């Protein structure tokens, strides 16, 4: 009886909020979504510029491939820790504060990196400033969007998450063009100026409105982790491990495609095109999976995406021709794009919305650590074996771990729901 009253209250609150000019699922919520998508696309340059510049940095500083991969690794670590800290700030003060902090850090980071005299200073600028700054435009924005939508939460989060891949589609060829034209240092300096001029005005569009957050958090719209027979801590840990594993697997093609094509003799420009193609299809995947997620839930979407990502990784092993790599890269983007947004949906399904900023950011931090670890591991395996074959096999094994966790949670929930009281 109490559950029925709670559900009725939630429906009534949603109905009232959706009819308000600035309520849940309102036109204003969609306007915020458009501004957030633009911010995510611009801020995503922090993740992708370092991927494109990797061969030039390696040559400029005269370091090994694994050492040249460390800036990306530290960028992802900074992205992860920054996401948690800025996510907590978002829960407490609203999204504006972390966005202003992130914009300042991102711009200063590109400026500092452009003047770095060695690989250590470049790596520190990437991790401590660029990585932290970029994090404001991913996890905190995803959590903020989840508070403004209910009926279309899956597609809304998918749209925001697509900003990261839209950045990966737009930025690599742009950055590569300017690196070839004016060099990587001037390119980095110009990116820093562009970020501060474009992101600060957009940040103020997202100034929070407390009434919406109060209505969202008052509605009973989430299920307890005890739905699995697990404590909240245990479920969080499993999601963290799953996020780490899937992104170790994901990182091999995304981080090393430019270098991989250079090693095969196709040139870094071809690799940048493949990366752009991969992430462009990733946008399609994220939007499609967002639609799917609204219908089958976050966990089933995670299992589906993980299985398909494993198939795409497997295809890289026997095929390395130019045309084959273009096709497989497109498939990889199409298959794996919906995985990371599904974690935000799972968190919103099984944890309180009052904890959205922190818990979503913790899980997404694990995915960033996975990208960081996987990017470094792939470079180290290349240095050890002289080939990327072992790196692809390593990715497949981590992907299997992710798929196993998703499948076990679905099985556990089914068993727990059918168990006698």
Secondary structure, DSSP 4 states (H G I P E B T S, - for coil): -HHHHHHHHHHHHHHHHHHSTTSTTSHHHHHHHHHHHHHHHHHTHHHHHHHHHHHHHHHHHT--HHHHHHHHHHHHHHHHHHHHHHHHHHHHH-HHHHHHHHHHHHHHHHHHHHT--SHHHHHHIIIIIIIHHHHTTTHHHHHHHHHH-STTHHHHHHHHHHHHHHHHHHHHHHHHHHHHHH-HHHHHHHHHHHHHHHHHHHHHHT---HHHHHHHHHS-----GGGGT--HHHHHHHHHHHHHHHHHHHHHHHHHHHHHHHHHTS-HHHHHHHHHHHHHHHHHHHHHHHHHHHHH-HHHHHHHHHHHHHHHHHHHHH--SHHHHHHHHHHHHHHHTTHHHHHHHHHHHHS-GGGHHHHHHHHHHHHHHHHHHHHHHHHHHHHHHSSSHHHHHHHHHHHHHHHHHHHHHHHHHHHHHHS--
